[in-house]
């Protein structure tokens, strides 16, 4: 699985195979400080309502997405026009692949859309191409409140400490569990507690052992457990296939890195190797997690193994909730287990401003509205996306969907600002999934594989 999933809302965009982006130098273990700006208490541009009504002109907003997502954006812009009635916004939408090809060409010809959607994974690339206007001074001049975002969320749209785009939505990777399995005495004969909140791997492993059952009903913590005939798994962890969304934050949780600040490979460090060895043990020693091939037999998308009714807990994206509902799974959520510190990946889509726009005032009005409280609350009301702005959190949580959505909001506090750069996408989405899947399933030498990964990565 290529483990990044970029979404405009709950609807998924297939990226480079199975999963996306999700997901862009900064240190991976510390949060890059936000630009020093003078923050207002509202987060809105400083113009008065009357001044807002006088801003006029036609601008273009571009995004990737489906027809449904395009219509959602147009509906959102109707709310924008209540404040800015004289700004006409043309929405241009393309599929994922075409979008980036087009954006690169538009950057070269200096004919970019006035405002456009940007993936956190490509902020570094397009900022360095000169396709994104540095917003740092504009934010300060307009008194826009960047304090409305968690530092790790804001940092994913920075390059070199400068703000090149503003967050739009914050899809997160959390852990889910099948409530029906925990409440069924036959499926949970050992009475394992339901997971919740922040938990250590020691705690989660204990639950996973009790929830892993063989054909005779014995669990993985009991003598006589038959690991060759498992009928229910305690947990699915596809660390190799989800290198960006599971493996990287988990390695950082243990004090390691996948890549160093100088972009060289760091998987051979003791802290990083300890995580890899633990995930191998989940398969080969504790028998609570299916191997890569066994996981594929359950579901081609490891994030959706919970839909089979044969898995108690699993990493998955915030967008996966829709699939669990469709499969009639009774589920809930908790934060990803931690080694030393809780760390999460928040795949923050954002919006950027063209440095070539001929109507910067109108373009900034749109960009700041989309990121500010009014736009984010309007987005939250649509119920399709997790707003990145903290001012919209209560609106989002107020839409009751029968599970703990607070986990998605809490996970933003632990977000790591994952640096993306040329070469890292191939490392995370191609090299690691191809090379680590077998060693983490107990087949092949881990040390030899890490040396091979280093050679293929070339840094």
C-alpha positions in Angstrom: 0.0 0.0 0.0 1.3 3.4 -0.9 0.4 5.0 2.3 -0.7 8.5 1.7 -4.2 9.4 1.4 -5.2 12.9 0.5 -8.8 13.8 0.8 -10.9 16.9 0.4 -13.4 15.3 2.7 -14.4 11.8 3.6 -14.4 10.8 0.0 -11.0 9.3 -0.8 -8.8 10.1 -3.8 -6.8 7.1 -4.9 -3.2 8.1 -5.1 -0.4 6.2 -6.6 -2.1 2.9 -6.1 -4.0 2.2 -2.9 -3.6 5.0 -0.5 -2.4 8.4 -0.5 -0.8 11.1 0.7 -1.4 11.9 3.3 0.8 14.1 4.2 5.8 18.3 3.7 13.1 21.2 5.6 12.1 21.0 9.2 13.1 18.7 11.9 10.9 15.6 12.3 11.1 15.5 16.0 10.3 19.1 16.8 7.6 21.4 15.7 8.8 24.3 13.5 7.6 27.5 15.1 4.9 29.4 13.4 5.8 32.6 11.7 6.0 35.5 14.1 2.7 37.3 13.4 0.5 39.6 15.3 -2.5 37.5 15.9 -6.0 38.7 16.2 -8.6 37.0 18.4 -10.9 36.3 15.4 -8.5 35.0 12.8 -10.3 37.0 10.2 -8.8 39.6 7.9 -8.8 43.0 9.5 -11.1 44.8 7.0 -14.5 45.9 8.2 -17.7 44.3 6.8 -18.2 47.4 4.6 -14.6 47.2 3.3 -15.1 43.5 2.5 -18.2 44.3 0.4 -16.1 46.6 -1.7 -13.4 44.1 -2.7 -14.3 43.0 -6.2 -13.1 41.1 -9.2 -13.0 37.6 -10.7 -10.5 35.0 -9.5 -9.9 31.3 -10.1 -9.8 28.7 -7.5 -8.3 25.3 -8.5 -8.5 21.9 -6.7 -8.3 18.2 -7.2 -11.4 16.1 -6.5 -14.5 14.4 -7.6 -17.6 16.0 -9.0 -19.2 15.7 -5.5 -16.3 17.5 -3.9 -16.5 20.2 -6.6 -20.1 20.8 -5.8 -19.2 20.9 -2.0 -16.7 23.7 -2.8 -19.2 25.6 -4.8 -21.7 25.4 -1.9 -18.9 26.6 0.4 -18.3 29.6 -1.8 -21.9 30.7 -1.5 -21.2 31.3 2.1 -18.0 33.2 1.1 -20.1 35.5 -1.1 -22.3 36.5 1.8 -19.3 38.4 3.1 -17.6 39.2 -0.2 -20.6 39.6 -2.7 -18.5 41.4 -5.3 -15.8 38.6 -5.7 -16.6 36.1 -8.4 -14.8 32.8 -7.9 -14.5 30.3 -10.8 -13.8 26.7 -9.6 -11.6 24.5 -11.7 -11.4 20.9 -10.6 -9.2 18.1 -12.0 -8.4 14.5 -11.1 -5.4 13.9 -8.8 -2.8 13.1 -11.5 -3.9 15.7 -14.0 -4.0 18.3 -11.3 -0.2 18.2 -10.4 0.8 17.9 -14.1 -1.2 21.0 -14.8 0.1 22.9 -11.8 3.7 22.3 -12.7 3.1 23.5 -16.3 1.2 26.6 -15.0 4.0 27.3 -12.6 6.5 27.3 -15.5 4.3 29.6 -17.6 3.5 31.8 -14.6 -0.2 31.3 -15.3 -1.3 29.8 -12.0 -4.8 30.0 -10.5 -5.2 32.8 -8.1 -5.8 30.5 -5.2 -5.2 26.7 -5.3 -5.4 23.7 -3.1 -2.0 22.2 -2.1 -1.1 18.9 -0.5 1.2 19.0 2.5 3.4 16.5 0.6 4.1 19.1 -2.1 4.5 22.3 -0.2 8.3 22.1 -0.3 8.4 21.3 -4.0 6.1 24.1 -5.2 7.5 26.7 -2.8 10.9 26.0 -4.3 9.5 26.2 -7.8 8.4 29.7 -7.0 4.7 28.7 -7.5 3.6 29.8 -4.0 3.6 33.3 -2.6 5.3 33.7 0.8 2.3 34.6 3.0 4.3 35.5 6.1 4.0 39.3 5.6 0.5 39.2 4.4 -0.5 37.2 7.5 1.1 39.8 9.7 -0.3 42.8 7.8 -3.8 41.4 7.9 -3.6 40.3 11.5 -4.6 36.8 10.6 -4.6 34.5 13.7 -2.3 31.6 13.0 -2.7 30.6 16.7 -6.0 29.0 15.6 -4.0 26.0 14.3 -2.0 23.5 16.2 1.7 24.1 15.7 2.3 20.8 14.0 -0.6 21.3 11.6 0.6 24.8 10.7 4.2 23.7 10.2 3.2 21.2 7.4 2.6 24.3 5.3 5.8 26.0 6.0 9.2 26.0 4.3 12.2 27.4 6.1 10.0 28.9 8.8 8.0 30.8 6.3 4.3 30.3 5.7 3.6 29.4 2.1 0.1 28.1 2.5 -2.7 27.9 5.1 -4.3 24.7 6.3 -7.8 23.7 5.0 -8.6 20.3 6.5 -6.8 17.8 8.7 -7.3 14.2 7.9 -5.7 12.0 10.6 -4.4 8.5 11.1 -5.7 7.0 14.3 -6.6 3.6 15.6 -10.0 2.0 15.5 -11.6 -1.0 17.2 -14.6 -3.2 16.5 -16.8 -2.6 19.5 -19.0 -5.6 18.7 -16.1 -8.0 19.2 -15.2 -6.5 22.6 -18.8 -6.8 23.9 -19.4 -10.4 22.6 -18.3 -12.9 25.2 -17.6 -15.5 22.5 -15.3 -13.1 20.6 -13.7 -11.7 23.8 -13.7 -14.7 26.2 -10.8 -13.2 28.2 -12.7 -10.0 28.8 -10.2 -7.6 27.3 -11.1 -3.9 28.0 -12.0 -1.6 25.1 -9.1 0.6 24.2 -9.4 4.4 24.8 -7.5 7.6 24.9 -3.7 7.5 25.0 -2.2 4.0 25.4 1.2 2.5 25.5 2.2 -0.4 23.2 2.5 -2.6 26.3 -1.2 -1.9 27.1 -2.4 -2.4 23.5 -0.3 -5.6 23.0 -1.9 -7.1 26.1 -5.4 -6.4 24.6 -4.3 -7.7 21.2 -3.2 -11.0 22.7 -6.5 -11.5 24.4 -8.4 -10.6 21.3 -6.4 -12.9 19.0 -8.2 -16.3 18.9 -7.5 -19.6 17.3 -10.0 -22.1 15.9 -10.4 -23.7 19.4 -11.2 -20.4 21.1 -7.8 -20.0 22.8 -6.2 -16.5 22.8 -2.6 -15.7 22.1 -1.7 -15.2 25.8 -2.8 -18.8 26.7 -0.8 -22.0 26.6 -1.7 -24.3 23.7 -2.6 -21.4 21.4 -2.5 -22.6 17.8 -0.8 -19.8 15.8 -1.3 -21.7 12.6 -5.1 -21.6 12.8 -6.0 -18.0 13.8 -9.6 -17.0 13.2 -9.6 -13.6 14.8 -6.8 -11.1 14.9 -6.1 -8.7 17.7 -4.7 -6.0 15.5 -3.7 -5.1 12.0 -0.4 -3.2 11.6 0.8 -2.7 8.0 4.0 -0.8 8.9 5.8 -1.4 5.7 2.8 -0.5 3.4 1.9 2.5 5.5 5.4 3.9 5.9 4.3 7.5 5.8 1.2 7.3 7.9 2.0 4.5 10.4 5.7 3.7 10.4 7.1 7.2 10.4 5.2 8.6 13.4 5.7 5.4 15.3 9.5 5.5 14.7 9.5 9.2 15.9 7.4 8.1 18.9 10.4 5.9 19.9 12.9 8.7 19.4 14.0 7.6 16.0 13.6 8.9 12.4 13.1 7.4 9.0 15.3 10.2 7.5 17.7 12.6 9.1 17.5 16.3 8.8 20.1 16.1 6.0 17.8 13.7 4.2 20.0 10.7 4.7 18.4 7.4 5.8 18.0 6.9 9.5 16.3 3.5 9.7 19.4 1.8 10.9 19.5 3.7 14.1 18.9 1.7 17.3 15.6 3.6 18.0 14.3 3.0 14.5 15.3 -0.6 14.4 13.7 -1.3 17.7 10.3 -0.3 16.2 10.9 -2.5 13.2 11.8 -5.5 15.4 8.7 -4.9 17.5 6.4 -4.9 14.5 8.1 -8.1 13.3 7.5 -9.6 16.7 3.8 -8.8 16.5 3.7 -11.2 13.6 6.3 -13.9 14.5 6.5 -13.9 18.3 3.2 -12.6 19.6 1.0 -13.7 16.6 -1.5 -10.9 17.1 -1.0 -9.3 13.7 -1.4 -10.9 10.3 1.6 -11.0 8.0 1.6 -8.8 4.9 0.2 -11.6 2.7 -2.4 -12.6 5.4 -3.5 -8.9 5.7 -3.9 -8.7 1.9 -6.1 -11.8 2.0 -8.4 -10.0 4.5 -8.4 -6.7 2.5 -6.3 -5.2 -0.2 -6.5 -2.0 1.8 -4.9 -2.8 5.3 -6.7 0.2 6.7 -10.0 -1.6 6.0 -9.4 -5.0 7.6 -11.8 -4.0 10.3 -14.6 -4.4 7.8 -14.1 -8.1 7.8 -15.3 -8.6 11.3 -12.2 -10.6 12.0 -9.9 -7.9 13.3 -10.3 -6.2 16.7 -8.1 -3.1 16.2 -6.4 -1.4 13.3 -4.7 1.7 12.2 -6.8 3.6 9.7 -7.5 7.1 8.4 -10.3 9.4 9.5 -11.8 8.9 6.1 -12.1 5.1 6.8 -15.0 5.7 9.2 -17.3 5.9 6.1 -16.2 2.5 5.0 -16.7 1.0 8.5 -20.2 2.4 8.6 -21.0 1.0 5.1 -19.8 -2.4 6.4 -22.1 -2.1 9.4 -19.2 -2.3 11.8 -19.8 -0.9 15.3 -16.6 1.0 15.9 -14.8 3.6 18.0 -11.5 5.3 18.0 -8.4 5.9 20.1 -5.0 7.6 19.6 -2.2 5.6 18.0 -0.3 3.5 20.6 2.9 5.1 21.8 6.4 3.8 22.4 7.7 6.9 24.4 5.6 9.8 23.2 2.3 10.0 21.3 2.9 11.0 17.7 0.4 11.2 14.9 0.3 12.0 11.2 -2.2 14.7 10.2 -2.5 14.9 6.4 -3.2 18.6 6.1 -4.5 19.9 2.8 -4.1 23.6 2.4 -4.5 26.5 0.1 -1.8 28.6 -1.6 -1.8 32.1 -3.3 -0.3 32.6 -6.7 2.6 35.0 -6.7 1.4 36.1 -10.2 -2.2 36.9 -9.2 -3.5 40.2 -10.7 -6.0 40.6 -7.8 -4.2 39.8 -4.7 -6.7 41.5 -2.5 -9.6 39.3 -3.7 -7.3 36.2 -3.7 -6.2 36.8 -0.1 -9.8 37.4 0.9 -10.7 34.0 -0.4 -7.6 32.2 1.1 -8.0 33.8 4.5 -11.7 33.1 4.6 -11.2 29.4 3.7 -8.6 29.1 6.5 -10.3 31.4 9.0 -13.1 30.6 11.5 -16.0 31.5 9.1 -14.8 29.3 6.3 -13.8 26.5 8.6 -17.1 26.5 10.4 -18.9 26.4 7.1 -16.7 23.5 6.1 -17.4 21.7 9.4 -21.1 22.0 8.8 -20.8 20.2 5.6 -19.8 17.2 7.6 -17.3 16.0 5.0 -13.9 17.2 6.4 -12.2 17.6 9.7 -11.5 21.4 10.0 -7.9 22.4 10.6 -8.9 25.6 12.5 -9.5 25.0 16.2 -12.3 27.6 16.1 -14.4 25.1 14.1 -13.8 22.1 16.3 -17.0 22.3 18.3 -19.1 22.6 15.1 -17.5 19.5 13.8 -18.0 17.6 17.1 -21.6 18.8 17.3 -22.5 16.5 14.4 -23.0 13.3 16.2 -22.0 10.2 14.2 -22.0 7.6 16.9 -18.3 7.4 17.6 -15.6 9.4 19.3 -14.7 12.1 16.8 -12.8 13.9 19.5 -9.9 11.6 18.7 -9.5 13.3 15.4 -9.3 16.7 17.0 -6.9 15.5 19.7 -4.6 13.9 17.2 -3.8 17.3 15.8 -2.1 18.2 19.0 0.4 15.4 18.5 1.0 16.0 14.7 4.5 15.7 13.4 5.5 18.1 10.7 6.6 15.5 8.2 9.1 16.9 5.7 8.6 15.9 2.1 11.2 16.4 -0.6 12.3 14.9 -3.9 13.2 11.3 -3.3 11.3 10.8 0.0 8.0 10.1 -1.8 9.7 7.2 -3.6 11.3 6.0 -0.3 8.0 5.9 1.5 5.6 4.9 -1.2 7.7 2.4 -3.2 11.0 1.3 -1.7 10.0 0.6 1.9 6.7 -1.1 1.0 8.4 -3.3 -1.5 11.4 -4.2 0.6 10.2 -4.3 4.3 7.0 -6.2 3.9 8.7 -9.7 4.0 11.2 -9.0 6.8 8.5 -7.5 9.0 6.6 -10.8 8.3 9.5 -12.8 9.5 10.9 -13.7 6.1 14.3 -12.4 5.2 17.1 -10.6 7.1 16.2 -7.2 8.4 19.7 -5.8 8.6 20.4 -6.8 5.0 17.1 -5.3 3.9 18.0 -2.0 5.5 21.3 -1.9 3.7 19.5 -2.5 0.4 16.9 0.2 1.2 19.8 2.6 1.8 21.4 1.8 -1.5 18.1 2.2 -3.4 17.4 5.4 -1.7 20.8 6.7 -2.6 21.3 9.1 0.4 
